[in-house]
Structure formats: structure tokens, C-alpha cells
């Protein structure tokens, strides 16, 4: 898939943007604070309906504006003609359109423009909280299957009801049993999807590790579902996550095991909302023992693995957004990135503070590369 054109009105500091995108590589150059990240963010929001910066729609509206408009034309192999995607919102409501027709359900809009984003802060995925690592998996799964978003929303709804019961002055046993059953069913579906995705990513990482790191098990992801298993059973439970029925059973048993603690804490202590995924290089956990260079390399390899998995599953690569990531890589890792960008079929958008010698060489190597200068929200083509 490719984004052919992009229009933005009142999106952050982009008062009026009209862009004809290059089919392969698009470079946006300018000083910090001029709108480069905003531009990449607008592409992501148009496709994914949410910001990769973790903010709400009201924060994306230009100061003093009353409505935000985003529109793009997309080339997608599943459709014979170009698709026109459009979204607009104000303080009251959001409107989504495909081919000029208003779309009521989010899942009917998602999937037309999939995007992967990595930024200079992406290394925080490894160093930061489990929430960021869960988000990494969930965003990719939504791109693969938009209905997964409905599953996540359903799980959050069940979790909310269950927590409300746990916070009550007295426990309604019958009601808690009902919500426990729902929680185990929907939770098992989330765990099953995440476990399957991590397994596929590890298959891609094995190939990349063999060629880039000298061994097929050099870099691996280890999924850690929060099922409330006893310490001696945790590995067995993790290995069985791809079996939904086993996972339902494990969640039911886990809830029984931690019920006393949950009643005391007045909240759910197990379930997908507490899952984690660890990055291992050789035999050590990169979060606790990896250098910053190793963590950045891991993030880069995971980006490549995610891209290749999405392309294999969807039949077309997603759009790739690299926001100021180049400046954070050393020479060796930049070389790996350049090699990847020259060979990949995906359309790529890169932001940076200057057109470095490396970027000039990449520009020369990739046909039809387009370069823009970004200044105070204005984007101008550069020759």
C-alpha cells in the first residue's frame, strides 16, 4: 500500500498542507519544532485513527481552530482504484469517510492504510513500562486484523465491570462469577492473539539474527502473559498460550489463586492488562543488562521483523514512519538501516534535522526519492 497524496487542515501547526508523496522514500528536513513529527503523525492518524504520541484528538487541533481535516488517497492492492480516506473532528464528534461515504464503525475504516512508526524514543519500548510493550504488539495486531480493536475494547469493558465489583463494599458472589467467566473468555482471546504474533515475530527475528548477529537465537521476544500461574508452572503456561481452551482454564485457576489478594487490592491483579514481553539478546534481558546500542539494534531489528510479518500476512507492506531515528544510530546501525531501506518495498517517510551525507547517499540509491523542507508548519519541495 502507498499514500499517494496527503492533505491536512489545522492539524497541530500544519495550517494547510498539500503533499504529493513519493512512491518509495520521502525525506522531511528542518530544525526541531518546525512540524516534521506533526507531519508523520498526521499520516499515522489518518490510517490508525490515533496518535503515536499517546494524546487525544483535542491535542491535535491547531490553536484557535474549530475543526481538523485529514484526507489522503491510497493505493492498495486489494482495491482496483485508488481509495480516498478522510477524517475530520471538532470538540463534539469525529467523522470518517471512505470514498466519500461516511463510515460508522471504526473497524470498517481501519486496514486501508496500515503504518509502522519508530522514533528516537522507541528504545523506551525496551527500557520503559510493560504498557509500552503491550501497545507495540496491539498496534501491529490492529493493523493485521482491525477486529482485534473490538476485542481489546471488549476486554477493557469486562475488566472495568470486574474491577467495579472488586471495589464494592460487599462482594456479590454470583455477579463476580459471571464476570470472571467473561474475563477468562475474552482474556484468553487477547492472550492467544498476542502469543501467536510473538511466535511469528520470533520466526522473522531468527532469520534476521542469523544474518546480522551470527546466530538464529541471538535476539528473541519472550511473551509473559499475566495468568496468575504458580511459579513452577509459569513456563508451561506460557508455552500453552496458543491453545485458547487451556488459556481459559489457566485464567480461571489463576483468578481463584489470587482472589484473596484481589479482594484486598480491590482490583484485578491478573489478565492481559498486565502482560509483558521481554527482549532477549543471547541469554540476557536487554531491559536490565543491554547497552543502549544493543537496545537500539534490537528495536531496529524488531521494526524490520514487524514490517516483514505485516507484508507476509497482508500481501502488501505497511507505510513506515521513521521520526528522527537516524540521529540516534551509530555508523554500523545506520548501515543496517540503509541496507534495509534500499531493499524494502514499503513506502517510507523519514524526518531529520539535516540532509546528511548518509541521507544524500540513500537519496541517490533509491529511485524517485522526494525531499521536503519543513519550516514553521510549511512544507516545501526541495530540489
N, C-alpha and C positions, 0 to 999 in steps of 0.2 A: 504494500500500500504506500501511497505517496500523497503528501499535501501539496496540491498544485498552487493554490492561492490562499492568502490569509488576509482578512480584514478585521480590524479592531477599532472600536469606538469607546473612548472613556474607560479603557482598561488600565488601571493604575496610572502611570504617566504617559501612556500611549493615547493621546487625544484622538488621533486619526491615523490609522496605519493601513496602507495598501501594499501588499507584498506578492510578487510572483516568485515562487520558491524554485530553487534548482532541484533537479531530479535526484542528485546524489549528495553533494556536500554543500552546506550553507554556513558561511562564517560571518559572525557578527562581532565587530571590533569597536571598542570605545572605553573610555575611562569608567571607573567604578561609579555606580549611582546614576547612570545615564539611561538605563532601561533595557539592557541586554537580557538580564534574567527575567524581567517582565515579559519580554517578547517570547522567550522559550516557555514561560509559564502560561502564556495565552494559548500556545499550541497544545499544551498538556490539558488545560481546562476545556478547550474545545472538544478534545477527544475523550477525556476521562471524567469531565464534569466536576472536578475538584482540583484544588491547588496542590502541588507537590511541596509547598511550604507550610502546609498544615493550618491554613487560615480559612475563614468563612468568606462567603461571596461579598459581604458588605465591605471587607477589607480590600477587595479587588476593584472597587469603584473609584474612579478618579475624583479627587476632591472637588466638590461643588456640582458634580454631575448627578443626574436623576435616573439615568438608565445606562447599562453597559450592553454593547452588542459585539458578538464574535461571529464570524462567518468564514467558512473555508470550503474549497472544492477539493474532493478527494478522489484519487484513482485507486480502485480496489478491484483485484482480480475476480472477486465474487460477483461483480456488477459490470454489465456491458457498457454502461455510460458512467460519466463522472457523477459523483454524489455531491450534493450541496448540503453541508451541515450548518446549522445556525442556532445560536442560543442568545437569549437576552434576559436581563433581570433588573429589577429595581428592589426597593425595600419590601414590597408586598409579595411578589411572585417571580417565578422563573418560567420562561417559555423555550421549549426545544422544538426544532423543526428538522426534518429530513426531506429533501426535495420539495421544500415549500410547505409540507404538510406537518401540522402540529402533532407532536408525539406526547402521549400522556404518561407512558410508563418508561422509567429510566432504562430498564433492560432492553427496550426496543430501540433505544438510541445508541447505547454502548456497543462497541465492537466494530464500528465503521472506521474509527481512527484510533488504533492502539499505539501507545507510546511508552518507551522506557526512558527514565531520566536518571542521570547521575551527576552529582555536583561535587564541588570541593569539600563539602561536608559529608559526603556519602560514607567516608571512613567511620563516621559516628554510628553507622549501622552495626559495625562490629563492636565499637567501644561503648555504645550507649545502652539504653534500656531495652528489655525484651519487646516492648511495644513497637519500636522501630523495626525490629527484625520480623515481627509478625506482619507489620504493614508491608514490608518488602515482598513477602510471599503473597499476601492478599491482593495487592495491586496487580501482580502478574496473573494471578488466578482470575481476577475480574476481566483482564484483557483476553484471557483464553476462553472464558465462559462467563458472559455477563450475568447469567442467572446466579452465579456464585455471590454476587452482591445481595440478592434477595435472601440467600441462605445466611449471610452474615447479619443482615438486618433482623431476620427471624431469630437467630441465636441471641442477639442483643435484647430483643423483646422478651424472650423467655428468661434470660439472665436477670433482667430488670424485675420481672414478676417474682422470680425465686428470691431475689435479694429483699424485695419488699416483705415477703413472708418471714424471712430470717430476721428482719429488723423489728417485727411486731412484738408487742408486749407478751403475747402468748402464741405458741405455735399451733396452727391448725393442721393437725397431722394428715387429715385426708387431703387437704389442698396441697400441702407440701409434697405428698406422694405423687399427686398428679403432675405438679411442675417438675419434680425430679425425673419422672418418666420422659416428659417433653425435653428436658435439659439433656438427658443422656442420648436421646434420639438425634436431636439437631446438633449436639456437640460432636457426636460420632461422625456425622456427615462432614463437618468442618475439618476434623482431625484426619479423616480419610482423604479429603482433597489435598490438604497440606502435605501429608505423608507421601502421597503419590507424586506430587510436584517435586518435592525434595529428592525423591528417588530418581526422577528423570534428570534433574539438575546435576546430580552426582554422576550420572552416566556421561553427561556432557563434560563435566569437570574432570572426569577420569581421562578422557581423550586429551583435553587441554593440558592437564598436568603432565601427561606422558610426553607431550611435545615441548612444553615450556618449562617444566620443573623437574624433569628427569624420572618421573615415576607416576603410575596411574592413580595411586592413593595419596599423592602429595597434598592436595587440597580437597577437602570434603566438608559437606554440611551435615550436622547431626541434629536431627529434629528431636525436641524434647517436649512431648505433649504432657500437659498437667492433668493426669488422670487419677491422681491420688494413690498410685501404686505403692506398695511396701518397698523398702529399699532393695531387698533381694530380688524383687520381681520387675524392677523398672526396665531392664534391658529386654526381658521377654515381652513386656507390654509394648515397648516402642517397636519391636520387630513385628508385632501383630497389628499395627495401626492400619494396615491396608485392608484388613477384614472388618467390615462395619459391625457385624454382629458381635465379634469379640470386643470391639471398642465400646459398644453399648454396654456390654457386660462389665467391662473394666471400669467404666464411669459409674455404673450403679454400685459396684463394690467399693469404688473409691469414695463416693458420697457417703456410704454407710460408715466407712472407716474414719472419715474426717468430720462426721456430723456434729460431734460434741464440740470440736474446735470451731466449726462454722457457727453454731448457735452462740458460742461465746464471742466470736468476732462479729456476728450479725451480718455476715456477707459470705458469698461463695468463694471458697478457697481453692477449688479445682475447676477445670474446664478450659476451653480454647482461649478464653480471655487471659489465661496465664501461661500459655505455651511459650516456648523459646526455641531458637535454633542457634547452634554454635558453629563457628568457623574453625576448622582444624587444619593446620599445616603440618604434615608428617604426623607426629603424635601429640602435639601440644595445641592448647586452646589459644587462638590468636588474640582473644579479648584480654587475657591475663598475661600472656607471655610473648606475644608477637610485637615486633618493632613496627614503627609507623610505616616504614617502607613495605614490610611484609603485609600489613593490613591493607595498604593501598593496592598492592599487587593482587591480593585476594579479591577486593572489590572489583577491580578491573576484569579479572577472570570470571567472576560471577556475572558481571554485565554481559560478557561475551556468551557465557553459557545460557543465560536467560534469553538473549536475543536468538540464539540458535534453536532453543526449545520452542519459543514462540513461532519462529518461522516453520519449524517442522510440524507443529500442531495446527497452525492456521493456514499453511501453504503460502504465506507471504510474510516478510519481516515487518516488524513494527517500526514506527518512526523513532529515532534515537536522539535524545537531547543531552548534550554534554555542557553543563554550565560551569565555566571557569575551572574545569577539572584538569586541564592541561598543565596549568601553572603548578599544580601540586605533585606532579610526577617527575621523577628523576629521568636521566637520559635513557636508561635501559627500559624503563616502563613506558616512556613516551614512544620509544621504538616499537614496543609491542602494540601500543595503541595505533600508531601509524600503519603498521602492518595489517592490523585488523580493519582499519577504516578503508584501506585501499582494496581489500578483498571482499568486503561485505556488500551485500545487495541493498541494504537498508538505506533509506534517506536519513541523513544526519544533519543536525543543527548544533553548531559549536559556538560558544561565546568566549571571548578573551579580551584582555586589555590592549593587546597589540598584535599585529601580524608578524609573528616571529619568523626566523629563518626556517624553523621546522614547519610552521603552517604554510609558508611560501612554497616549500618543497612538496608538501601534501597537496596544495592547490595545483601545482604543476603536474602532479602524478594522477590526480582524479579528474577526468573529463567533466566539463560543464560545471565546475565549482563556481559558486557565486559568493561575492564578498560585499558586506554592507558596513557602513559606519553608523554608529548609534550615538546620538548626542541629544541630551535633554528630551528624550521621547521621540525624536525624529530619526527615521531610518532612511539612509540614502545609499544607493548602489555605488560601489567603488570599482573603478576600472583597474 
